[in-house]
Amino acid sequence: MTFDQVLERTKPYAIGLVVGLFAAPIIGFNAGWITTTTASTQAADEARVASLAGICSSAAGRMATASSTELAALKGYDNRARRDELVATIMTDIQVPADIIGRVSTSCSRSLS
């Protein structure tokens, strides 16, 4: 077998290797098959905020029911101060990490509005 024949036989494999080295990462990242550490951390933080905001809004509903207050009365921009007071009261009872407390209270307030 001559060198030209060996080169001719290995040419498709070499082309496939080169194309694969460039195409695989591009397709992987664009399709979401590969996640970065930052994306994973952000997803975990968003999940924590969403779950704690759900606990907060549930507690707000229970507190409003116990005090005979309609949650509909807290809706709207004009009732923002009352809603923020309710959320602040509830947030004292929930153990929320300091790094996400602002986002949790904002999300809870938005869920009530």
C-alpha positions as CSV (number, residue, x, y, z in Angstrom):
1,M,0.0,0.0,0.0
2,T,1.5,3.3,-1.0
3,F,1.4,6.5,0.9
4,D,-1.2,8.0,-1.4
5,Q,-3.5,5.1,-0.8
6,V,-3.2,5.4,3.0
7,L,-3.8,9.1,2.7
8,E,-6.9,8.6,0.5
9,R,-8.3,6.0,3.0
10,T,-7.8,8.2,6.1
11,K,-9.0,11.4,4.5
12,P,-12.7,11.0,5.5
13,Y,-11.7,10.2,9.1
14,A,-9.5,13.3,9.3
15,I,-12.2,15.5,7.9
16,G,-14.7,14.0,10.3
17,L,-12.4,14.6,13.2
18,V,-11.8,18.2,12.3
19,V,-15.4,19.0,11.7
20,G,-16.4,17.2,14.9
21,L,-13.9,19.1,17.0
22,F,-15.6,22.4,15.9
23,A,-19.2,21.3,15.5
24,A,-19.6,19.3,18.8
25,P,-19.0,22.2,21.2
26,I,-21.1,24.7,19.1
27,I,-24.0,22.3,18.9
28,G,-23.7,21.2,22.5
29,F,-23.7,24.7,24.0
30,N,-26.5,26.0,21.7
31,A,-28.7,23.0,22.4
32,G,-28.3,23.4,26.1
33,W,-26.6,20.0,26.5
34,I,-23.6,21.6,28.3
35,T,-24.2,23.9,31.2
36,T,-21.6,26.2,32.8
37,T,-21.0,26.6,36.5
38,T,-22.5,30.1,36.4
39,A,-25.7,28.8,34.7
40,S,-26.1,26.1,37.3
41,T,-25.5,28.5,40.2
42,Q,-28.1,30.9,38.8
43,A,-30.6,28.2,38.3
44,A,-30.2,27.0,41.9
45,D,-30.5,30.6,43.2
46,E,-33.7,31.1,41.2
47,A,-35.1,27.9,42.5
48,R,-34.3,29.0,46.1
49,V,-35.9,32.4,45.5
50,A,-39.0,30.9,43.9
51,S,-39.6,28.3,46.7
52,L,-39.1,30.8,49.5
53,A,-41.3,33.4,47.7
54,G,-44.0,30.7,47.5
55,I,-43.7,30.0,51.2
56,C,-43.9,33.8,51.9
57,S,-47.0,34.3,49.7
58,S,-48.7,31.2,51.3
59,A,-48.0,32.6,54.7
60,A,-49.4,36.0,53.6
61,G,-52.6,34.3,52.5
62,R,-52.9,32.6,55.9
63,M,-52.1,35.8,57.7
64,A,-54.6,37.8,55.7
65,T,-57.3,35.2,56.3
66,A,-56.6,35.2,60.0
67,S,-56.9,38.9,60.2
68,S,-60.0,38.9,58.0
69,T,-58.3,40.9,55.3
70,E,-59.0,40.2,51.6
71,L,-55.8,39.6,49.5
72,A,-57.6,41.5,46.8
73,A,-57.5,44.6,49.0
74,L,-53.7,44.4,48.8
75,K,-53.5,44.5,45.0
76,G,-52.5,47.5,43.0
77,Y,-49.9,50.2,43.3
78,D,-51.8,52.2,45.9
79,N,-51.6,49.4,48.4
80,R,-47.9,48.8,47.9
81,A,-47.0,50.1,51.4
82,R,-49.5,47.8,53.1
83,R,-48.3,44.8,51.0
84,D,-44.7,45.6,51.8
85,E,-45.5,45.8,55.6
86,L,-47.2,42.4,55.4
87,V,-44.2,40.9,53.5
88,A,-41.8,42.4,56.0
89,T,-43.8,40.8,58.9
90,I,-43.8,37.4,57.2
91,M,-40.1,37.6,56.3
92,T,-39.2,37.9,60.0
93,D,-40.6,34.4,60.6
94,I,-39.0,32.7,57.6
95,Q,-35.3,31.9,57.7
96,V,-33.9,33.3,54.4
97,P,-30.2,33.5,53.6
98,A,-29.0,37.1,53.6
99,D,-27.7,37.0,50.0
100,I,-31.2,36.4,48.6
101,I,-33.5,38.1,51.1
102,G,-34.2,41.1,48.9
103,R,-35.1,39.0,45.9
104,V,-37.4,36.8,48.0
105,S,-39.3,39.8,49.5
106,T,-39.6,41.4,46.1
107,S,-40.9,38.2,44.5
108,C,-43.3,37.6,47.4
109,S,-44.6,41.2,47.1
110,R,-45.1,40.8,43.4
111,S,-47.0,37.6,43.8
112,L,-49.4,39.3,46.1
113,S,-50.0,42.3,43.8
